[in-house]
């Protein structure tokens, strides 16, 4: 997980919503349960926030580390990257 961490927000893992304060429990039974229940889901709300941030960055020229972009991405510790599965029509994902 060390290489996958990012600096925006309080949830450094790109796959789940485990908070930084719980990293010390990495690998424990509680950690495994927490990761299962706090799995990140690539839903419409996440995609909307990512696209809003990307529009600011790539269309309006707003800096990635600006308060506006952090305000969109920070609360959920998102990054302005599209998930490739989100771009594939659902029937092709099986």
ROLO-69363 format. One record per atom (N, C-alpha, C): atom name; x negated, y negated, z. Coordinates in steps of 0.02 Angstrom, whole numbers, plus 50000, padded with zeros to 5 digits. Example, Ala and Ser with C-alpha at 12.3 -4.5 7.8 and 13.67 -1.06 7.14 Angstrom:
BEGIN
(site N, (49340, 50284, 50390))
(site CA, (49385, 50225, 50390))
(site C, (49340, 50165, 50390))
(site N, (49358, 50112, 50354))
(site CA, (49316, 50053, 50357))
(site C, (49355, 49998, 50394))
This chain:
BEGIN
(site N, (49959, 50060, 50000))
(site CA, (50000, 50000, 50000))
(site C, (49957, 49938, 50000))
(site N, (49895, 49941, 50021))
(site CA, (49852, 49883, 50025))
(site C, (49845, 49844, 49961))
(site N, (49837, 49878, 49905))
(site CA, (49830, 49843, 49842))
(site C, (49896, 49815, 49817))
(site N, (49951, 49844, 49837))
(site CA, (50016, 49823, 49812))
(site C, (50044, 49764, 49851))
(site N, (50012, 49743, 49905))
(site CA, (50038, 49688, 49945))
(site C, (50036, 49623, 49907))
(site N, (50083, 49580, 49923))
(site CA, (50083, 49513, 49896))
(site C, (50092, 49464, 49953))
(site N, (50079, 49401, 49940))
(site CA, (50076, 49353, 49995))
(site C, (50140, 49315, 50007))
(site N, (50191, 49324, 49965))
(site CA, (50253, 49287, 49976))
(site C, (50297, 49325, 50024))
(site N, (50316, 49293, 50079))
(site CA, (50365, 49321, 50124))
(site C, (50338, 49366, 50178))
(site N, (50384, 49399, 50210))
(site CA, (50369, 49438, 50269))
(site C, (50371, 49514, 50256))
(site N, (50386, 49534, 50194))
(site CA, (50392, 49604, 50177))
(site C, (50342, 49621, 50121))
(site N, (50283, 49644, 50139))
(site CA, (50229, 49652, 50090))
(site C, (50236, 49711, 50042))
(site N, (50277, 49759, 50058))
(site CA, (50282, 49819, 50016))
(site C, (50328, 49806, 49957))
(site N, (50307, 49823, 49896))
(site CA, (50350, 49812, 49838))
(site C, (50407, 49863, 49832))
(site N, (50405, 49916, 49872))
(site CA, (50456, 49969, 49867))
(site C, (50508, 49968, 49922))
(site N, (50493, 49935, 49977))
(site CA, (50541, 49934, 50032))
(site C, (50540, 49866, 50067))
(site N, (50583, 49858, 50116))
(site CA, (50589, 49795, 50152))
(site C, (50560, 49798, 50223))
(site N, (50511, 49842, 50233))
(site CA, (50478, 49847, 50297))
(site C, (50440, 49781, 50309))
(site N, (50447, 49754, 50369))
(site CA, (50416, 49690, 50384))
(site C, (50344, 49699, 50407))
(site N, (50305, 49645, 50401))
(site CA, (50234, 49646, 50419))
(site C, (50223, 49669, 50491))
(site N, (50267, 49650, 50536))
(site CA, (50259, 49668, 50606))
(site C, (50263, 49743, 50617))
(site N, (50291, 49781, 50569))
(site CA, (50297, 49853, 50576))
(site C, (50242, 49892, 50539))
(site N, (50196, 49857, 50508))
(site CA, (50144, 49891, 50470))
(site C, (50100, 49934, 50515))
(site N, (50092, 49915, 50577))
(site CA, (50050, 49954, 50623))
(site C, (50078, 50024, 50634))
(site N, (50141, 50035, 50618))
(site CA, (50173, 50101, 50625))
(site C, (50169, 50141, 50561))
(site N, (50131, 50119, 50513))
(site CA, (50125, 50151, 50448))
(site C, (50109, 50226, 50456))
(site N, (50149, 50268, 50424))
(site CA, (50139, 50340, 50426))
(site C, (50175, 50376, 50482))
(site N, (50205, 50340, 50528))
(site CA, (50241, 50372, 50583))
(site C, (50310, 50395, 50559))
(site N, (50343, 50436, 50599))
(site CA, (50411, 50459, 50583))
(site C, (50458, 50399, 50578))
(site N, (50450, 50352, 50623))
(site CA, (50493, 50291, 50622))
(site C, (50482, 50252, 50558))
(site N, (50419, 50248, 50536))
(site CA, (50403, 50213, 50474))
(site C, (50436, 50247, 50414))
(site N, (50433, 50312, 50411))
(site CA, (50463, 50349, 50355))
(site C, (50539, 50339, 50353))
(site N, (50571, 50341, 50412))
(site CA, (50644, 50329, 50415))
(site C, (50659, 50257, 50393))
(site N, (50619, 50210, 50418))
(site CA, (50629, 50140, 50401))
(site C, (50623, 50129, 50326))
(site N, (50574, 50160, 50295))
(site CA, (50565, 50151, 50222))
(site C, (50624, 50179, 50183))
(site N, (50652, 50234, 50206))
(site CA, (50710, 50263, 50172))
(site C, (50771, 50218, 50178))
(site N, (50782, 50190, 50237))
(site CA, (50841, 50148, 50247))
(site C, (50832, 50077, 50221))
(site N, (50770, 50055, 50214))
(site CA, (50757, 49987, 50191))
(site C, (50727, 49985, 50120))
(site N, (50744, 50034, 50080))
(site CA, (50718, 50037, 50011))
(site C, (50742, 49976, 49971))
(site N, (50697, 49947, 49932))
(site CA, (50717, 49892, 49888))
(site C, (50759, 49919, 49832))
(site N, (50811, 49883, 49815))
(site CA, (50856, 49904, 49761))
(site C, (50854, 49851, 49707))
(site N, (50845, 49873, 49646))
(site CA, (50842, 49827, 49590))
(site C, (50913, 49813, 49566))
(site N, (50949, 49773, 49605))
(site CA, (51018, 49758, 49588))
(site C, (51024, 49691, 49553))
(site N, (51085, 49672, 49538))
(site CA, (51097, 49610, 49503))
(site C, (51075, 49548, 49541))
(site N, (51082, 49549, 49607))
(site CA, (51060, 49492, 49648))
(site C, (50985, 49482, 49644))
(site N, (50946, 49537, 49649))
(site CA, (50874, 49532, 49645))
(site C, (50854, 49508, 49575))
(site N, (50885, 49536, 49524))
(site CA, (50869, 49516, 49456))
(site C, (50886, 49442, 49444))
(site N, (50941, 49419, 49472))
(site CA, (50960, 49349, 49464))
(site C, (50908, 49303, 49495))
(site N, (50886, 49319, 49556))
(site CA, (50835, 49278, 49590))
(site C, (50769, 49278, 49552))
(site N, (50748, 49336, 49528))
(site CA, (50686, 49341, 49490))
(site C, (50691, 49300, 49426))
(site N, (50747, 49306, 49391))
(site CA, (50755, 49268, 49329))
(site C, (50759, 49193, 49341))
(site N, (50790, 49172, 49396))
(site CA, (50793, 49101, 49414))
(site C, (50722, 49074, 49427))
(site N, (50682, 49113, 49463))
(site CA, (50613, 49092, 49477))
(site C, (50573, 49091, 49412))
(site N, (50581, 49142, 49370))
(site CA, (50544, 49145, 49307))
(site C, (50562, 49085, 49261))
(site N, (50626, 49066, 49262))
(site CA, (50647, 49008, 49222))
(site C, (50612, 48945, 49246))
(site N, (50609, 48936, 49311))
(site CA, (50573, 48878, 49338))
(site C, (50499, 48879, 49317))
(site N, (50468, 48937, 49323))
(site CA, (50397, 48944, 49309))
(site C, (50382, 48936, 49235))
(site N, (50416, 48975, 49193))
(site CA, (50398, 48979, 49122))
(site C, (50433, 48928, 49078))
(site N, (50491, 48903, 49099))
(site CA, (50527, 48854, 49058))
(site C, (50516, 48782, 49083))
(site N, (50518, 48774, 49148))
(site CA, (50512, 48707, 49178))
(site C, (50441, 48689, 49199))
(site N, (50395, 48739, 49199))
(site CA, (50326, 48726, 49218))
(site C, (50313, 48716, 49292))
(site N, (50359, 48742, 49332))
(site CA, (50352, 48736, 49405))
(site C, (50299, 48786, 49429))
(site N, (50256, 48767, 49475))
(site CA, (50204, 48812, 49500))
(site C, (50234, 48871, 49537))
(site N, (50201, 48928, 49531))
(site CA, (50223, 48989, 49565))
(site C, (50225, 48979, 49640))
(site N, (50177, 48943, 49667))
(site CA, (50175, 48933, 49740))
(site C, (50210, 48869, 49763))
(site N, (50255, 48842, 49721))
(site CA, (50293, 48782, 49739))
(site C, (50347, 48800, 49790))
(site N, (50370, 48750, 49825))
(site CA, (50423, 48760, 49875))
(site C, (50487, 48784, 49841))
(site N, (50501, 48760, 49780))
(site CA, (50562, 48781, 49744))
(site C, (50561, 48856, 49729))
(site N, (50505, 48880, 49704))
(site CA, (50499, 48951, 49688))
(site C, (50497, 48993, 49752))
(site N, (50461, 48969, 49803))
(site CA, (50459, 49005, 49867))
(site C, (50529, 49008, 49898))
(site N, (50568, 48956, 49888))
(site CA, (50636, 48955, 49915))
(site C, (50680, 49009, 49885))
(site N, (50667, 49027, 49823))
(site CA, (50705, 49080, 49789))
(site C, (50678, 49149, 49807))
(site N, (50612, 49156, 49802))
(site CA, (50581, 49222, 49810))
(site C, (50564, 49240, 49882))
(site N, (50546, 49191, 49922))
(site CA, (50520, 49202, 49989))
(site C, (50565, 49240, 50037))
(site N, (50630, 49223, 50042))
(site CA, (50672, 49257, 50092))
(site C, (50675, 49333, 50083))
(site N, (50668, 49357, 50021))
(site CA, (50670, 49429, 50009))
(site C, (50602, 49456, 49989))
(site N, (50550, 49415, 49996))
(site CA, (50481, 49435, 49977))
(site C, (50478, 49462, 49906))
(site N, (50509, 49427, 49860))
(site CA, (50509, 49448, 49790))
(site C, (50449, 49419, 49754))
(site N, (50434, 49446, 49696))
(site CA, (50383, 49418, 49652))
(site C, (50417, 49406, 49585))
(site N, (50394, 49357, 49546))
(site CA, (50427, 49340, 49483))
(site C, (50409, 49387, 49426))
(site N, (50416, 49452, 49438))
(site CA, (50400, 49503, 49389))
(site C, (50462, 49544, 49374))
(site N, (50475, 49556, 49311))
(site CA, (50531, 49599, 49293))
(site C, (50512, 49672, 49304))
(site N, (50561, 49711, 49326))
(site CA, (50551, 49783, 49333))
(site C, (50571, 49814, 49267))
(site N, (50527, 49853, 49237))
(site CA, (50540, 49879, 49170))
(site C, (50604, 49921, 49165))
(site N, (50622, 49956, 49218))
(site CA, (50683, 49996, 49217))
(site C, (50744, 49950, 49210))
(site N, (50740, 49889, 49235))
(site CA, (50795, 49842, 49229))
(site C, (50808, 49821, 49157))
(site N, (50758, 49827, 49115))
(site CA, (50763, 49805, 49046))
(site C, (50788, 49859, 49000))
(site N, (50793, 49921, 49024))
(site CA, (50816, 49978, 48984))
(site C, (50890, 49987, 48995))
(site N, (50930, 49997, 48941))
(site CA, (51001, 50010, 48951))
(site C, (51010, 50071, 48997))
(site N, (51060, 50071, 49041))
(site CA, (51069, 50125, 49089))
(site C, (51071, 50195, 49060))
(site N, (51101, 50204, 49003))
(site CA, (51107, 50272, 48976))
(site C, (51039, 50300, 48954))
(site N, (50989, 50259, 48945))
(site CA, (50923, 50282, 48925))
(site C, (50878, 50298, 48985))
(site N, (50901, 50285, 49045))
(site CA, (50860, 50295, 49105))
(site C, (50864, 50366, 49133))
(site N, (50905, 50408, 49106))
(site CA, (50914, 50476, 49134))
(site C, (50858, 50521, 49116))
